Amino acid sequence: MKAIVALILLVQLPIHKAVPAVSPPPLGCDDPESEAAAEAAVSYINGHSHHGYKFALNRIENIRVIPQGPNNDIIFLELDLLETTCHILSPTPLENCTVRSFTQHAVDGDCDIKLQKLNGKLSVLASKCHSHADSSEDVIQLCPDCPLLASLNNTEVLKAVTAALNEHNSKTADAYLKLLEIGRARIQYHPAHIVLVEFAVAATNCSAEEAKANVEACQLLPHDQSNFGFCTATMVLLPSENLEVNCQLYGHQVSTPDSPFPSRVYHATITSAGLSPGLATGFMNHNLRLSHNNPFASESSSSEFPLFLAKPVAKRAVAEVAQHDKVPRPVGFVPPPPPPCPGRIRHFKI
């Protein structure tokens, strides 16, 4: 009898169902945590690029966070970047670098970044980037007479760089400069024929006067005394020839493990015949071309990037809102909130 009563009481006891854990809402592209991760990623990208220009964040396209344990997350970022006017060797902080405008034939960068956030500290595990220039048609539509990007091994480009560096070295009493790389080139054909070039240089152990006697003896300064610089030049070919050159040396820079680029920039010499033949090999296009795995990363499979799924979802959400706009809305209708990604555009979209 006691057993029957106990069973009845047990049946009558309230059943407490386990409350499922509530997942935090997905991180939005404009959230402070996302922007902090993007800032770390952009700094890493610029610190590990060996050629071309620094890139600035334009938009966070997507973010995905995968928890790994207490205070340990893996973060996947998809970033849209824009080229700045600061060469990768320039010591100018990124925040002081100007993003190139449409009329300067802008270059857009796309990057997939994998980071780890461990105990609040962000570290980049891997990155893959590529870039492309805005279409010539878009530039011409906005500015019909603006010069357009040219291949870095274009004959007129090589001629302009040769003449510009020779012109600078012939009129300075300072160190003789050697060419490191051509960074950018644009050509305008109407109403005047103009070639605009930008190139990185480095000081040698010769003065410009000493180089006149034996230029072959002039060598780049040792790494602990290195002095890099940047030149811009405008060569007018028609209606009359004219050449303007401006070169600036940055001063000695000490590389760090996070920014090893100064010791890895290739150089080419200028002779009486012009640029050495191998100068533009591999650097014919304006491309970010970065693929890098952090050798100090402890997390395995650091080069793997998952497929981002938020873009189709975001497009579907926008389509649903558009569909609602086509039909009468019921009283009290509240449209769905905008998707958390992509984020805001900081400059302009190519």
Order of alpha helices (4+ residues) and beta strands (2+ residues): alpha-alpha-beta-beta-beta-beta-alpha-beta-alpha-beta-beta-alpha-beta-beta-beta-beta-beta-alpha
